[in-house]
Amino acid sequence: MSEPELDLLSQLWEEHVRAPFPPHLRGRDIEGEDMVMLDADIAGCVSSSVSGPLDEKSRRTLLGCLAAVEKVLPSIGDEGSAVEYYERLREMAALAVELGNATVR
């Protein structure tokens, strides 16, 4: 496991925990994705990965979430804090998957 990547993931996680969920996305579906559930799924997996390696189910969940985030980001629009919020989720998910891949090798 790469120490710098784990440090970055931990830092992003701390930022995420302090960031409020974008209120205008509560109860909204974008491109067929429930925005609250997308946040919750990524956050749950990332939280687990900060404290240890991901299991295969969590890794698969994150891979699906990464695809979903890529799909919804262009449709969030110019709502700055919401875009930043979901870009951070995307970065955390990608790091967690990468860290998980490193432990499998």
Backbone bond lengths (Angstrom), bond angles and torsions (degrees), N, CA, C in turn:
res aa  C-N    CA-C-N  psi(-1)  N-CA   C-N-CA  omega(-1)  CA-C   N-CA-C  phi
1 M - - - 1.453 - - 1.524 108.57 -
2 S 1.316 116.68 132.45 1.454 121.82 -177.47 1.530 110.28 -80.20
3 E 1.305 115.45 121.17 1.467 120.50 -179.07 1.532 112.31 -61.25
4 P 1.355 119.68 -45.56 1.470 118.39 178.72 1.531 112.89 -61.23
5 E 1.334 117.33 -39.01 1.465 119.63 179.22 1.525 110.89 -67.59
6 L 1.319 117.41 -40.33 1.458 120.68 177.64 1.527 110.53 -65.03
7 D 1.328 116.97 -40.22 1.472 120.72 176.77 1.530 110.76 -61.57
8 L 1.340 116.28 -44.13 1.459 120.02 178.87 1.519 110.64 -63.45
9 L 1.324 117.08 -43.85 1.462 120.50 178.39 1.526 110.48 -60.50
10 S 1.310 117.32 -43.71 1.473 121.00 178.90 1.521 111.12 -62.22
11 Q 1.325 116.67 -41.32 1.464 121.01 179.16 1.527 110.57 -64.77
12 L 1.335 116.58 -46.18 1.469 120.01 178.45 1.522 111.01 -62.75
13 W 1.329 116.68 -38.03 1.461 120.75 179.05 1.532 109.98 -62.66
14 E 1.320 117.13 -44.84 1.472 120.31 178.34 1.529 111.21 -60.48
15 E 1.328 116.94 -42.48 1.469 120.60 176.76 1.521 110.37 -61.54
16 H 1.318 115.71 -41.83 1.465 120.29 -177.27 1.531 111.39 -65.53
17 V 1.310 116.23 -42.12 1.461 120.68 -179.42 1.533 110.72 -60.25
18 R 1.318 116.38 -34.96 1.472 120.45 -179.44 1.530 113.30 -82.55
19 A 1.312 117.55 -18.14 1.474 121.10 -175.05 1.531 110.34 -81.51
20 P 1.319 116.77 133.39 1.467 118.89 176.51 1.524 110.78 -73.54
21 F 1.319 115.34 145.30 1.458 119.48 175.30 1.523 107.76 -66.68
22 P 1.334 118.20 136.46 1.472 120.02 179.85 1.535 110.71 -60.08
23 P 1.329 117.39 111.92 1.472 120.55 -172.04 1.525 114.23 -59.17
24 H 1.323 117.70 -32.00 1.464 119.83 -178.38 1.533 112.39 -73.06
25 L 1.343 117.27 -8.90 1.465 120.22 177.78 1.531 112.38 -98.36
26 R 1.324 116.73 -4.62 1.457 120.72 177.36 1.526 109.28 -64.52
27 G 1.319 115.92 125.85 1.457 120.05 178.83 1.518 114.59 77.21
28 R 1.319 117.67 9.89 1.471 120.98 -179.10 1.511 111.79 -104.21
29 D 1.307 113.97 143.78 1.458 121.94 169.53 1.525 106.89 -108.02
30 I 1.315 116.00 134.43 1.454 121.29 174.58 1.522 106.40 -125.85
31 E 1.317 115.78 128.14 1.463 121.13 -179.52 1.532 111.15 52.38
32 G 1.339 115.95 35.43 1.461 120.78 178.20 1.518 114.78 79.82
33 E 1.325 117.34 7.85 1.462 121.63 -179.22 1.526 110.13 -110.06
34 D 1.326 116.42 128.08 1.467 122.06 174.04 1.528 106.87 -73.88
35 M 1.321 116.31 115.38 1.463 120.46 -172.33 1.531 112.95 -65.78
36 V 1.329 117.46 -34.57 1.465 120.05 178.10 1.529 110.13 -68.71
37 M 1.325 116.84 -43.50 1.465 120.11 -179.61 1.525 111.64 -66.63
38 L 1.325 116.70 -36.75 1.462 120.06 177.46 1.523 109.82 -61.12
39 D 1.320 116.41 -45.40 1.459 121.86 176.57 1.530 110.34 -60.29
40 A 1.317 117.06 -48.33 1.463 121.37 -176.54 1.529 111.77 -64.10
41 D 1.325 116.95 -41.74 1.465 119.98 -179.67 1.524 111.17 -63.68
42 I 1.327 116.38 -46.21 1.463 119.35 179.76 1.526 110.07 -65.74
43 A 1.320 116.73 -45.95 1.468 120.49 -177.55 1.530 111.31 -60.27
44 G 1.318 117.35 -41.88 1.463 119.93 179.63 1.518 112.39 -62.53
45 C 1.320 115.93 -44.05 1.465 119.93 179.89 1.525 111.67 -69.06
46 V 1.321 116.91 -41.05 1.465 120.32 -179.73 1.524 109.99 -65.80
47 S 1.313 116.69 -41.87 1.460 120.69 177.78 1.526 110.44 -56.45
48 S 1.316 116.14 -43.33 1.467 120.40 177.77 1.518 111.54 -65.23
49 S 1.327 116.74 -40.57 1.461 119.35 -175.40 1.527 112.43 -71.42
50 V 1.329 117.47 -24.83 1.464 120.18 177.46 1.532 110.12 -66.69
51 S 1.333 116.06 -30.52 1.464 119.28 -177.55 1.532 114.01 -99.15
52 G 1.321 117.43 -4.13 1.464 118.91 178.56 1.518 110.83 171.07
53 P 1.318 116.89 175.88 1.464 120.40 -178.23 1.533 112.19 -64.62
54 L 1.316 115.16 148.29 1.460 120.92 177.99 1.516 110.73 -76.53
55 D 1.329 115.35 146.23 1.461 118.17 170.02 1.532 107.58 -82.41
56 E 1.313 116.23 169.99 1.464 120.74 -175.31 1.530 112.13 -62.64
57 K 1.319 117.68 -37.39 1.470 120.66 179.51 1.532 110.82 -62.96
58 S 1.323 117.25 -44.68 1.469 121.15 179.12 1.519 110.67 -64.98
59 R 1.319 116.28 -39.35 1.472 120.27 178.49 1.519 110.38 -62.04
60 R 1.331 117.10 -45.27 1.471 120.47 178.33 1.526 110.86 -63.77
61 T 1.339 116.55 -39.74 1.464 120.65 177.31 1.520 110.25 -59.25
62 L 1.327 116.16 -46.57 1.465 119.74 -179.40 1.522 112.23 -64.35
63 L 1.309 117.83 -38.17 1.463 120.05 178.04 1.527 110.31 -62.72
64 G 1.320 117.29 -41.17 1.467 120.70 175.93 1.512 111.69 -65.21
65 C 1.325 116.02 -39.97 1.466 120.43 178.82 1.524 111.59 -66.32
66 L 1.322 116.79 -37.14 1.466 119.68 177.26 1.522 110.56 -60.06
67 A 1.317 116.56 -43.91 1.463 120.11 177.92 1.526 110.39 -63.12
68 A 1.325 117.16 -40.52 1.463 121.10 -179.93 1.526 111.47 -65.45
69 V 1.327 117.19 -42.35 1.469 120.36 179.32 1.523 110.08 -63.41
70 E 1.315 116.47 -42.86 1.472 119.56 178.22 1.532 110.22 -59.46
71 K 1.310 116.30 -37.14 1.465 121.11 -178.61 1.526 111.66 -70.45
72 V 1.346 118.12 -39.77 1.470 120.39 -174.05 1.520 114.05 -86.33
73 L 1.327 118.00 -27.35 1.474 119.53 -175.02 1.533 113.71 -52.23
74 P 1.326 119.71 -46.26 1.468 117.84 -179.80 1.535 113.09 -64.17
75 S 1.318 117.63 -22.98 1.468 120.88 -177.42 1.517 113.06 -90.45
76 I 1.332 117.49 -9.41 1.465 119.17 178.26 1.525 109.89 -68.42
77 G 1.331 115.93 -29.33 1.458 120.37 176.93 1.512 112.32 87.60
78 D 1.313 115.01 -155.79 1.462 121.55 -176.00 1.516 112.74 -91.10
79 E 1.293 117.48 18.72 1.464 120.62 -179.87 1.524 106.99 -75.96
80 G 1.338 116.48 87.63 1.453 124.72 -168.88 1.505 116.96 -43.43
81 S 1.325 118.80 -54.05 1.457 119.46 -175.49 1.524 111.10 -67.32
82 A 1.329 118.16 -33.48 1.469 120.86 178.60 1.525 110.30 -68.50
83 V 1.325 116.85 -41.02 1.465 120.39 178.23 1.529 109.30 -63.10
84 E 1.328 117.19 -47.02 1.470 120.73 178.73 1.520 111.00 -59.99
85 Y 1.328 116.76 -41.63 1.456 122.51 -179.15 1.530 110.41 -59.08
86 Y 1.335 116.58 -49.05 1.461 120.19 -177.90 1.527 113.08 -77.88
87 E 1.320 117.85 -26.04 1.469 119.32 172.46 1.527 110.46 -66.94
88 R 1.340 116.01 -38.49 1.462 119.34 176.96 1.534 109.86 -65.50
89 L 1.327 117.65 -41.36 1.466 120.80 176.18 1.530 110.48 -58.35
90 R 1.327 115.83 -44.12 1.472 120.13 179.45 1.524 110.46 -61.14
91 E 1.322 116.89 -45.36 1.459 120.36 -178.97 1.525 111.26 -64.19
92 M 1.332 116.41 -41.84 1.468 119.33 178.78 1.524 111.07 -64.10
93 A 1.327 116.98 -43.29 1.465 120.46 179.99 1.521 110.64 -61.76
94 A 1.325 116.58 -44.28 1.466 120.42 -179.75 1.529 110.75 -63.33
95 L 1.318 117.19 -42.90 1.469 120.55 178.82 1.527 111.06 -63.99
96 A 1.319 116.89 -43.10 1.465 120.46 -179.13 1.522 110.78 -63.43
97 V 1.328 117.19 -40.80 1.468 120.51 177.38 1.518 109.50 -64.66
98 E 1.316 117.30 -44.30 1.467 121.22 -179.54 1.523 110.78 -62.30
99 L 1.325 116.91 -43.73 1.459 119.89 177.70 1.520 111.05 -62.66
100 G 1.321 116.13 -38.74 1.455 120.58 177.18 1.510 111.98 -64.61
101 N 1.323 116.34 -39.33 1.474 120.60 177.34 1.521 110.71 -63.75
102 A 1.334 116.48 -37.51 1.450 120.72 -178.17 1.536 111.00 -65.90
103 T 1.332 117.26 -33.21 1.469 119.16 -179.56 1.513 112.17 -77.33
104 V 1.337 116.80 -21.66 1.470 121.19 -179.75 1.512 110.90 -78.79
105 R 1.314 117.80 -31.81 1.472 122.24 -175.29 1.504 113.23 -62.98
